[in-house]
Amino acid sequence: MSALLRNRFVRPFVLLTLSFALVAGAGACSSGKKTAPEPRVEETTTTIAANQTEIATAKNATLTVYSELPKSATTTSSLAGGNPTTTAPAGIPTNTMAAIPRNGLNSAGVKKTTDGHEFTNPTYFKNPLVVDVIEHQGEWLKVLITARPNHTQGWVKASDVTLTTTDFRMELDLSTFHLKVFKGNELFTETDVAIGKDSTKTPTGRFFITEKIKQPNDTGVFGSWLLAINGYSEMLDTFDNGLPQVAFHGTNQPELIGTKASNGCIRMPNAIVTMLADAIPAGTPVDIFSTTPVSWTGSGVSAKP
């Protein structure tokens, strides 16, 4: 685990934390005159393929995220299709962990506002700020964000982001120390990994890659790349005076792969993490299971040549 990720040697936990405030809706004025009907927004549908995830990238220098949909928001649109971020697969817990107190801890690139919180774009490490889209509601998007407790959701204005999709997804089975990465219906790559020790377990649930951070060299403790996710340890309040954010990364101790060796991060061979950094975008969904997912047995998924 890392501390504040503030020096040029990147640590495995990125400093981000959020807590959200309710946004009050605007009241409607009335008069004695007959009021005209409220303008009607035509319903539109955004269709996402079953194996795709929609990613929202911030357009501006800041991105405001609200804890609840504003009362004045138009809510005539919805997300259709099989977007895997809408509902986590069976066996994936959501919002099961209470927020851990973090008094005195600041968050690089995030500040509290009267309406909630604002993210700075680009991130502290100069990468584009991304969140994963769960659904569309008119001019608003429900998104999965980087916050405690894990699996926290919020709302952003659709006009504040650019939308893209990915058909990559990562699935980790903690019981077998095994990671599979899919591209659509094909197995893109797989590898054994090292996971958190029993005292600092790797959290389970639906997450996404927040950013990809190149390391100074391949011989450091984090290997060649660090792929941060929007999940935090559920067993540590802090780590080394920082927030214990989880990451997938390389390693200079490959002999520990296949064991419980970390403070919550997931270690893999440098060749694999480099391949992933080159192929997958920030926003790629990550499912971490405590036991082998049913889809892995007899699924007929074929490995990519």
Buried (B, 14 or more C-beta within 10 A) or exposed (E): BBBBBEEEEBBBBBBBBBBBBEBEEEEEEEEEEEEEEEEEEEEEEBEBEEBBBBBBBBBEEBBBBBBBBBEEBBBBBBBBBEBBBBEBEEBBBBEEBEBBEBEEBEBBBBEEEEBBBBBBBBBBBEBBBBBBBBBBBBBBBBBBBBBBBBBBBBBBBBEBBEBBBBBBBBBBBBEBBBBBBBBBEBBBBBBBBBBBBEEBBBBBBBBBBBBBBEBEEBEBBBBBBBBBBBBBBBBBEBBBEBBBBBBBBBBBEBEBBBBBBBBBBBBBBBBBBBBBBEEBBBBBBBBBBBEBBEBBEEEEBEEEE
